[in-house]
């Protein structure tokens, strides 16, 4: 316990956390009763290995200890409270406070992270299936009605904005930046759009609905693509919005597409493959085309993906720094015309995903088991803290080959986004009303 005590003694300065070890001994860290009326956070370690397992690599060790039932957070708090509490206290130290301890362990983790970032075609598909080919119902239970598995855009008070509205506003914000022309403004010809990493098809269908463009969505998770095709068939647009189970590197064509979008995709490419990404997309896009990218990002310099996330949630994943995205693209003829850092939006998105997951605890544990449910909670809460207390943001970038591909000023984005928001219909969460009443 002394290793964990050393870590918590140096980390906790605001509020109080009380730890009961496996042998019943109680340790108090911090000062004061707590950060709110619920009092101090109390956790129990149920296994004699738990304390050292956590202390040697808090990010990995705490996640596994919670998954395995070695770490229990007593009510009225939960694992999200504990994670946000600890990282709020270690905010000045940054991620180093919760990363692996010891030079050998740090070096080993850095090497593993680099190797995991090599996403050849075979490993890329395997990684995508690990992440996105879980039971359809799971995603239905915690995502919005359109199954947007990326940051929502909270233009207004997050406390009074539904996830469904925030995701609709996100799609309007992204689509507006792409400067897509409707057929009547493009010589009667619909624009062709490539949506790389198309998820469950929501953005591709949205673009066709509002612009009449023809869209090809590609992804590597079989059930995602099957679901996308079902949606397109149900909407009667399968001839205009097509989906294919394929690696973006296998999309063929020379100047085939007017627009390319990648939303939540670059996190899965791997830095070693950025040259290939920018070279291939450059070949696919027309000379006067526009490529839009939305991805999680680091507000600071390049870093590494933590071992817990690589192991359990996003194998092969890496969140890039802006410098990595810009310097790599420049080498392949791209010009970056617009950059926006989306701060804190993802923290509110993840908070809502967490709450919806908790609402469906019984069904999720029946589909999987308690270990999976706890893993999912730790993932969502851990990701939230990265955007709330850490240095993670979302980057939105516009890439062009020719500078006159988009208007001179950003007013076009604001005007078009407002038009799209006015035209869109925000759905209600079909699973929400009864569950929220019960929870309250």
N, C-alpha and C positions, 0 to 999 in steps of 0.2 A: 504493500500500500504506500510505501514511502515515495516511490516514483510518482504516483498519481497525486499524492499530497504535495510534493514539490511543484508539480505543474499547476495545480489548482491554487496553491498559496500565492504563486507569482502572478496568476492570471486574473483571479477574482478580486475586484476592488469595489465594485458597485453591486449592492444587493447581497443576498446570502444563498449559498447552496449547502445542503446537509447530506453527507454521504454515509450510508450505513454499509460497512463491509460485510463479507460473507460470514464472519465470525460474530457479528452483532455489534462491533465497536462503531461508534458514531464519531464523525469528523465534520467540523463546521468550517466553512471557508467564506471570507468576505465579512462585511459589516452591515448591520441593520436587519430589519425583519424581512425585507423583500422588495421587489420593485412595484408591487401592486397589493391590493387588499387581500389577495389569496395567500400572502405570506411567503416564506422562503421555499425554494424548490428542494424537494426531497427525493433522492434516488437511493436505490438499494442494489448492491452487487451480490448476486446469488451464487457465484462460483469463485473459488479461491484464485483462479487464474485471471479473473476479470480486470482487476486493478492494473496489473502490469501489462496486460494485453492492450488496454486503453492508453496507458501512459507512453508506451514505446512509439505509437503512431496514432494519435487521437482520432484523425479522420477515419482511418481504417478500423482501428480497434473499437472505437465507440459504436460504429455502424454494425460491426459483427457482433459485439456484445449485446446490443439491443436486439438484433435479429434472433440471436440464439437464446434470448431470455436471461442472459447473464446480467444485464442492466435493466432495471425496472424503474420507471418514473412514477412516483405516487401521485394520485389525484389530490388536489384538483388540477395539477399540471400534467403536461404530456411531453413527449419527446421533442415536439416543436418548441415548446417553451424552454426546454433545457438547451437545445442547440442555439436558439436565438440569444438566450441569456449568456452562455459562455462566449459566443463570438462577438456579442456586443462588448463584453469585457476585454476581449483580445483584439479589438478593432485596430488599435494603434500598432500592434505587432504584425498585423496582417496574417496571411495564410501560414506563415512560418511557425506561428504558435501551435498550430494543430497538425503540422506535417510530421513526417518521420524524424525520429531523433537519432543522432549518431551518424558519423561520416560514412560508414560502410552501408548503413541502411538507406541513407539519402542517396548515395551513389547508385546503389542497386535499384532503387525505385526509379531514378532518373533514366537509367539504361532500359529498364522494362517499359517505361512510358514511351521512349523513343521507338523501341521495337514494336510496340503495340500500334503505333501510328502508321506502320506500313500496311496499307490497305490494297493488296492485290485483288484482282477480280473475285477470286474464290473466297478470300477472307472478308472482302467487303460485303458479299452477299450473306455470308454466315453471320457477320456482325449485325447487319440490318435485320435479319430474321430473329436474332436474339432480342433486339430492341423492340421491333415493331410487330412481330408475328405472334404476340400474346393473344389471349382470347379476345375476340371483338368486344364482348360484353364489358370487359375491364375498362376499355377506353370510353365506352358509352357512359359508364358510371361516373367518371370524374371530369371528362372534357366537356366543352360546350356542345350545342346541338350540331354544329358543323364539323366537330372533331378536329379543331385546330390545335395541334400539339406544339405550338410555339407561343411566344409572348403575345399577350393581348395588349391593346393600346388604350390606356386610361386617360382620355382627354379631359375628363371631368373627375369629380371627387370619387376615388376608388371605393369608398365606403357605401356610396349610393349608386354605383354603376354595376349592372349585371355583367357577368362574364360574357354572356351572349352579345351584349351591346359592345363591350370592349373588343371582342373579336371581330365583329362587323366593322367597327371603326378601324381596326388594324388592317383589314382587307382593303378598305377604302383608301387608307393612307398609303399602302404599298402600290395599289393599282394606279393611283393618281401620279405617283412618281415615275411610273413606266412610260407615261406619255403615249398610250395606245390610241391609235386612230380608228374610228368606226369606219365601216366600208364606204359610207357616203362622203367621208372626208379623205378617203384614200383611193380615189378613182374607181369606186365600186368594188374594190378587192378587199376581202377580209384579211387582216394581219395574221401571221402565223407565229404562235408563241410556243416555246419549249419550257415546260415547268419541270425542272430537275429536282428529284426528291419530292414528289407531288403529294406525299402523305395520303390522306383519305379523300383527296380530290376536291376539297372545298374551294381552294383558290382558283384552280383551273375552271371549274364550273362557274365561279363568280365572274371571271374575266370574260367568258363567253356570254354570260347573261347580260353584262353591261356594255360589251363592246362588239359582240357578234364575231369575235375572232375565232380562229381555229386553233385548238390547243392540243399538244401532245404532252402528256404527263408520264414521266418515267420514275420508277423506284425499284427497290430490290427485295421488298417483303411481299411474298405471294398473296397473303390475305389482304394486304392493303390494296394491291392492284385489283384483286377480285372485287373488293368492296367498291372501288372507284368505278369499275365497269358497270356494276349493278346500279350505282347512282346515275351514271350517264344514260343507261338504258331507261331507267325509271323517269328521267327528265325528258326523254325523247331527243337527246342530243348526241347520241353515241357516234353519229357520223361526223360530228364537228368537234367533239371533245373526246379524244382517244387516249387510252392508257396502255402502257406496255411494261411488262416485267423485264427490265433490262438495265444494264449499267450505262450511265450517261456517256461513258467512253465508247460505247458501241452505237450511239446515235450517229447516223451517216448524213452527209450533205455538205455542200460548200456554199455558204451564204444562203442557207435555207430559211432561217428564221428572222423575223423582224424584231422579236423581243425574246429574251431569255430571263427566266426567274429562277432563283434558288432560295428557298425559304427553309432555314434549319438544315441546310445541306452541307455547308462548308465545315461544320463541326465533325463530320464523318469522313471527310476527304483525306485528312492527314497532311501535315505540312510538306512531307517529302513528295506528295503528289500534286501540290499547288501548280508547279510548272505545267504538268500535264493537263490540269483543269483549265487553266487560262489559255493554253495553246489550243486545246480542242474546242472550247466554247468560242474562241476567237475565229476558228475556222467555220463554225456553224452559223455565226451571226452575220447578217448583211452588213455592208459597209456603213450604212446610215442607221444601224440598229442600236438598241439599248439593252444592256444587261443589268438587272436589279438583283442585289443579294441582301438577304436578311439573315444574320446569324448571331449567336451568342458570342461575346467578345471580352477581352481583357482591357481594362482601362489603363493598364500599365504595360510593362515589357512582356515579351514571350515567357511562357512558363511551362508547366507540366500538368497533365491530368492526374488527379489523385488515384491511388490504387483501388479504393473502394468503388468509385464510379466506373473505372475501367473494368473491374472484375464483375460487378453485379448489374450495371445498368447500361453503359455505353461502351462496350469493348471497341477499341480502335478509335475512340472519340478524342478530339482535342479542340479546345476553345482558343481561337487565335487572337493575337494582338493586332491592332490596326496596322502596325508597321509591317507585319507579315503579309497582310492582304494587299497592301499598296505596293510594296517593293517587288513582290512576285509578279503582280499584274503588269507593272510597268515594263517588264522585260519582254512581254509578248504583245506590245502595241496598244495596250489598253490605256485610256485616259480616265482618271477618276474625276467625275464632275460634281459629285455631291456625297457628303458624308454626314450622317446623323447618329449621335450617340443616344440611345434610348435608355435613360436612367430610371431604375426602380420599377418600371412597368412589369418586368418579369417577377419581381418579388410579390406583387399583388396577385398576379396570375397564379403563381405557385401556391400562395396562401389559399386561394379559392379551390385549386385542385386538391390540396390537402384536406380542406373542409369537406369537400364532396366525397373524397375517399373515406374519411371517418364516418360519414353518413351511411356508407355502404359496407361497413366493416363485415357484417354477417355474411353478405353475399360473396364478398371477395375471399373471405376465409373458407367459404364452402367451395368456391371455384378452385382455390389453390390450398393454402394452409396459413397458419398463424405466422410462420417464419416469413413467407412471401409478403403478407400484409404488413408486418413490421419493417421489412426491407423497403417496401414502397413508401411507407411513412417517412422513414429516415432519408430516402432519396429526395422526396419532395421538400422536406424541412431543410435538409442540407443544401439543396439547390437554392431555396429561398434565402437562406442566410448569405449565400455568395453574392446575391444581387441586392440584399438589404444592408448587410454589415461588411461585405467584402468589396472587391473591386470589379465585379463582373457587370457588364452592360450588354446591350444588344446593338450591333452595328447594322446600319442600313447604308449601302453604297450603290451609286449609279456608275456604271462603266460604259464608256462609248469608245468608238474608233475615230469618229469625227465630232468636233466640238459643237457643230450646229445641229446635232441629233436631238437636242432638247432646247426649249426656250431659254432666253438669256437670264431670266430671273425665276425665283422659286414661287412666284405668285400662282403660276399654273398649277402647282401641286395643291396649294391651299384651295383654289377655286374648284378644281376637279374633285378633291376629297370632299368638300362641302356638297357638291352635286351628288356624288355617290351616296353620301350619308342620307341625303334627303330622299334618294330613290330607293334605298334599301329598306327592307322590312326586318326588324329585329325579332327573332323567334323567342319564345319562352322555353325555358329548360323543361323538357317533358317529364323529368324525374324529380323536379324540385319541390313543388308546393307541399305535398304531403310530408316529405322527409324533413323539410325545414320546420314545419309546424310541430312535428314530433320532437325534433331536436330542441326546439325552444321550450 
